[in-house]
Amino acid sequence: MNEREKLGSRLGFIMLSAGCAIGCGNVWKFPWMCGQFGGGGFVLVYIFCLLLLGLPVMVMEFAAGRAAQASPVKIFQKLRPGTKWGLWGYVSLLGNIALMAFYCVVTGWIIYYFFSFLTGATAELGFLPMITNPTINVVFLAVTVLAAFVILSFNLQNGLERVTKIMMCLLLVLLVVLAVHCLRLPGAGKGLKFYLVPDFSKINGSVIVGAMNQAFFTLSIGMGSMAIFGSYIGKERSLMGEAAHVITLDTFVALIAGLIMFPACFSYGLEVNAGPSLLFDTMASVFNHMAGGRWWGTLFFLFMVFAAMSTVLAVCENILAMMRELTGWSRRKGSLICGVGVFLLALTTALGYSVFTFQPFAEGTAWLDLWDFIVSTNILPLGSLIYALFCCYRFGWGWDRFVSEANAGRGLKVKSWMKPVFMYFVPAAILFIYVYGMVTFKWR
């Protein structure tokens, strides 16, 4: 590759990093996990996981990327040449690809629902009919991948940065409008109580594991996504403050998404523990009952499209950046080849409920569950553990080098009293919760 591309502004960096974090994890996965894990208690544990685990790991990823000025396939070699650390860079590439193998399909579902509400063709909508229809899945997967890699074929500032800033601003406006509307529905108070008032009797090991995995999933930390964006910025600002801004935006969107869904569900007497179909079957039913529901549904799924596409763009940029460093491809050649590769791999998920039926775990699971298991249950927490060990210990990059890089520039600093949290608490908590999650995972 030639000289490394740079983002044009601090706002672009924050919006791009937040855009990678904000996506289906916030507005699809967070609400249905919250519904299944008992509401307010899950929210409370989730916020603790963001602050105590998510924030430190994000700062570490930003710091490693900015110091190395490279993508994860080269970061570890540059900062610790001649060691085995570099192997994780290739796992990071595989993790990003595995994420897009199902995430692009879910984004295609959201685009399909948006067009259905926009055109008024909502009578036949349903989660099960949609996922078992090969044509719908392949067509809207193709739309998603094509849109992403066409945008990425332009240079960083004119393509990804410009489009992400516009989408994120529109996303935030739509989010607030929808939340205000849903909070005024009759019976919304019951939904708010379920969502915001913790029931401590429902907090158990499974809730904690789910909250931690969700924190890593929604922030896209552990597989190098944030490290790449760190490599695109200068040293004017310290990284603790930048990470705090990204996490604040990410959490705001997740919490407001819940303020849309739970009041609406309780208002119309619909189940909140529907799982992955909550966004589709349940919310579509809400809008079909609501006055002016077609247009509220259109706005809701437009907001969802922006949220999902911001992550697709960011993660596909990660894949593209890593492949370009490995091959020397131009941005346009890389976009074409990576786009075709992502599309072909994602066909496993797109056709996983019809043509390529496959049950990797318990009955009813499919390719989507396998890809999600690889990413959410394994690569994200293990990658976060790798970054914690690499940045904090002498056998890696080392605490002093990490802090020097993280604290360069104006803003919030990593303080000396935080060292035990970064060095001991974060790795120990991640390892314990990861092992607990694997032991309790429903394999059959």
Solvent accessible surface area in square Angstrom, and as a share of the most:
residue,aa,sasa,rsa
1,M,85,0.38
2,N,144,0.74
3,E,163,0.73
4,R,36,0.13
5,E,45,0.20
6,K,80,0.34
7,L,18,0.09
8,G,49,0.47
9,S,46,0.30
10,R,93,0.34
11,L,97,0.48
12,G,1,0.01
13,F,1,0.00
14,I,20,0.10
15,M,17,0.07
16,L,0,0.00
17,S,0,0.00
18,A,0,0.00
19,G,0,0.00
20,C,0,0.00
21,A,3,0.03
22,I,0,0.00
23,G,1,0.01
24,C,1,0.01
25,G,3,0.02
26,N,0,0.00
27,V,0,0.00
28,W,11,0.04
29,K,17,0.07
30,F,0,0.00
31,P,0,0.00
32,W,38,0.13
33,M,17,0.07
34,C,0,0.00
35,G,6,0.06
36,Q,93,0.41
37,F,57,0.24
38,G,12,0.12
39,G,0,0.00
40,G,2,0.02
41,G,2,0.02
42,F,0,0.00
43,V,10,0.06
44,L,61,0.30
45,V,20,0.11
46,Y,0,0.00
47,I,57,0.29
48,F,112,0.47
49,C,10,0.06
50,L,2,0.01
51,L,98,0.49
52,L,77,0.38
53,L,6,0.03
54,G,0,0.00
55,L,33,0.16
56,P,6,0.04
57,V,0,0.00
58,M,0,0.00
59,V,0,0.00
60,M,0,0.00
61,E,0,0.00
62,F,0,0.00
63,A,0,0.00
64,A,0,0.00
65,G,0,0.00
66,R,3,0.01
67,A,35,0.27
68,A,6,0.05
69,Q,61,0.27
70,A,2,0.02
71,S,0,0.00
72,P,0,0.00
73,V,0,0.00
74,K,69,0.29
75,I,0,0.00
76,F,0,0.00
77,Q,61,0.27
78,K,118,0.50
79,L,31,0.16
80,R,72,0.26
81,P,95,0.60
82,G,88,0.85
83,T,49,0.29
84,K,164,0.70
85,W,40,0.14
86,G,6,0.06
87,L,116,0.58
88,W,34,0.12
89,G,0,0.00
90,Y,93,0.35
91,V,47,0.27
92,S,0,0.00
93,L,15,0.08
94,L,113,0.56
95,G,0,0.00
96,N,0,0.00
97,I,43,0.22
98,A,6,0.04
99,L,6,0.03
100,M,0,0.00
101,A,1,0.01
102,F,3,0.01
103,Y,6,0.02
104,C,0,0.00
105,V,1,0.01
106,V,1,0.00
107,T,0,0.00
108,G,2,0.02
109,W,3,0.01
110,I,0,0.00
111,I,12,0.06
112,Y,42,0.16
113,Y,0,0.00
114,F,30,0.12
115,F,91,0.38
116,S,8,0.05
117,F,1,0.00
118,L,68,0.34
119,T,92,0.53
120,G,36,0.34
121,A,63,0.49
122,T,24,0.14
123,A,100,0.78
124,E,152,0.68
125,L,29,0.15
126,G,12,0.11
127,F,27,0.11
128,L,120,0.60
129,P,81,0.51
130,M,2,0.01
131,I,9,0.05
132,T,56,0.33
133,N,54,0.28
134,P,54,0.34
135,T,93,0.54
136,I,30,0.15
137,N,3,0.02
138,V,45,0.26
139,V,72,0.41
140,F,32,0.13
141,L,0,0.00
142,A,40,0.31
143,V,63,0.36
144,T,0,0.00
145,V,8,0.04
146,L,123,0.61
147,A,39,0.30
148,A,0,0.00
149,F,12,0.05
150,V,76,0.44
151,I,36,0.18
152,L,0,0.00
153,S,23,0.15
154,F,97,0.41
155,N,75,0.38
156,L,2,0.01
157,Q,86,0.38
158,N,76,0.39
159,G,2,0.02
160,L,1,0.00
161,E,6,0.03
162,R,138,0.50
163,V,40,0.23
164,T,1,0.01
165,K,56,0.24
166,I,101,0.51
167,M,20,0.09
168,M,0,0.00
169,C,64,0.38
170,L,84,0.42
171,L,0,0.00
172,L,36,0.18
173,V,93,0.53
174,L,21,0.10
175,L,0,0.00
176,V,71,0.41
177,V,64,0.37
178,L,0,0.00
179,A,6,0.04
180,V,78,0.45
181,H,38,0.17
182,C,0,0.00
183,L,68,0.34
184,R,195,0.71
185,L,21,0.11
186,P,107,0.67
187,G,41,0.39
188,A,5,0.04
189,G,49,0.47
190,K,144,0.61
191,G,0,0.00
192,L,52,0.26
193,K,140,0.59
194,F,44,0.18
195,Y,0,0.00
196,L,92,0.46
197,V,84,0.48
198,P,43,0.27
199,D,58,0.30
200,F,139,0.58
201,S,101,0.65
202,K,97,0.41
203,I,48,0.24
204,N,84,0.43
205,G,25,0.24
206,S,53,0.34
207,V,3,0.02
208,I,67,0.34
209,V,17,0.10
210,G,7,0.07
211,A,0,0.00
212,M,1,0.00
213,N,23,0.12
214,Q,1,0.00
215,A,0,0.00
216,F,0,0.00
217,F,12,0.05
218,T,0,0.00
219,L,0,0.00
220,S,5,0.03
221,I,0,0.00
222,G,0,0.00
223,M,1,0.00
224,G,0,0.00
225,S,0,0.00
226,M,0,0.00
227,A,0,0.00
228,I,0,0.00
229,F,0,0.00
230,G,0,0.00
231,S,0,0.00
232,Y,8,0.03
233,I,23,0.12
234,G,33,0.32
235,K,107,0.45
236,E,112,0.50
237,R,73,0.27
238,S,1,0.01
239,L,0,0.00
240,M,11,0.05
241,G,7,0.07
242,E,4,0.02
243,A,0,0.00
244,A,30,0.23
245,H,87,0.39
246,V,0,0.00
247,I,10,0.05
248,T,90,0.52
249,L,36,0.18
250,D,0,0.00
251,T,20,0.12
252,F,80,0.33
253,V,0,0.00
254,A,0,0.00
255,L,46,0.23
256,I,27,0.13
257,A,1,0.01
258,G,0,0.00
259,L,29,0.14
260,I,0,0.00
261,M,0,0.00
262,F,0,0.00
263,P,0,0.00
264,A,0,0.00
265,C,0,0.00
266,F,67,0.28
267,S,26,0.16
268,Y,67,0.25
269,G,69,0.67
270,L,50,0.25
271,E,118,0.53
272,V,18,0.10
273,N,81,0.42
274,A,42,0.32
275,G,0,0.00
276,P,55,0.35
277,S,20,0.13
278,L,1,0.00
279,L,1,0.00
280,F,0,0.00
281,D,63,0.33
282,T,12,0.07
283,M,0,0.00
284,A,6,0.05
285,S,30,0.19
286,V,0,0.00
287,F,2,0.01
288,N,88,0.45
289,H,120,0.54
290,M,13,0.06
291,A,92,0.71
292,G,47,0.45
293,G,5,0.05
294,R,103,0.38
295,W,141,0.49
296,W,58,0.20
297,G,0,0.00
298,T,11,0.06
299,L,59,0.30
300,F,1,0.00
301,F,0,0.00
302,L,46,0.23
303,F,0,0.00
304,M,0,0.00
305,V,20,0.11
306,F,30,0.13
307,A,0,0.00
308,A,0,0.00
309,M,13,0.06
310,S,0,0.00
311,T,4,0.03
312,V,0,0.00
313,L,0,0.00
314,A,0,0.00
315,V,0,0.00
316,C,0,0.00
317,E,1,0.00
318,N,0,0.00
319,I,4,0.02
320,L,0,0.00
321,A,3,0.02
322,M,0,0.00
323,M,43,0.19
324,R,25,0.09
325,E,35,0.16
326,L,66,0.33
327,T,61,0.36
328,G,47,0.45
329,W,50,0.18
330,S,64,0.41
331,R,20,0.07
332,R,158,0.58
333,K,103,0.44
334,G,0,0.00
335,S,4,0.02
336,L,124,0.62
337,I,71,0.36
338,C,10,0.06
339,G,8,0.07
340,V,77,0.44
341,G,38,0.37
342,V,6,0.03
343,F,48,0.20
344,L,105,0.52
345,L,57,0.28
346,A,0,0.00
347,L,35,0.17
348,T,25,0.15
349,T,0,0.00
350,A,0,0.00
351,L,21,0.10
352,G,3,0.02
353,Y,54,0.21
354,S,36,0.24
355,V,88,0.50
356,F,92,0.39
357,T,100,0.58
358,F,83,0.34
359,Q,103,0.46
360,P,18,0.11
361,F,22,0.09
362,A,31,0.24
363,E,159,0.71
364,G,60,0.57
365,T,27,0.15
366,A,4,0.03
367,W,59,0.21
368,L,20,0.10
369,D,46,0.24
370,L,39,0.19
371,W,30,0.10
372,D,32,0.17
373,F,25,0.10
374,I,53,0.27
375,V,0,0.00
376,S,5,0.03
377,T,19,0.11
378,N,24,0.12
379,I,16,0.08
380,L,2,0.01
381,P,0,0.00
382,L,53,0.27
383,G,0,0.00
384,S,0,0.00
385,L,22,0.11
386,I,40,0.20
387,Y,0,0.00
388,A,0,0.00
389,L,48,0.24
390,F,0,0.00
391,C,0,0.00
392,C,2,0.01
393,Y,50,0.19
394,R,232,0.85
395,F,118,0.49
396,G,0,0.00
397,W,12,0.04
398,G,6,0.06
399,W,30,0.11
400,D,114,0.59
401,R,149,0.54
402,F,0,0.00
403,V,29,0.16
404,S,79,0.51
405,E,17,0.08
406,A,0,0.00
407,N,33,0.17
408,A,29,0.23
409,G,29,0.28
410,R,149,0.54
411,G,44,0.42
412,L,106,0.53
413,K,65,0.27
414,V,6,0.03
415,K,100,0.42
416,S,101,0.65
417,W,174,0.61
418,M,31,0.14
419,K,77,0.33
420,P,71,0.45
421,V,44,0.25
422,F,4,0.02
423,M,19,0.09
424,Y,132,0.50
425,F,90,0.38
426,V,0,0.00
427,P,12,0.08
428,A,61,0.48
429,A,16,0.13
430,I,0,0.00
431,L,89,0.44
432,F,141,0.59
433,I,15,0.08
434,Y,37,0.14
435,V,76,0.44
436,Y,74,0.28
437,G,8,0.08
438,M,47,0.21
439,V,115,0.66
440,T,66,0.38
441,F,57,0.24
442,K,162,0.69
443,W,102,0.36
444,R,207,0.76
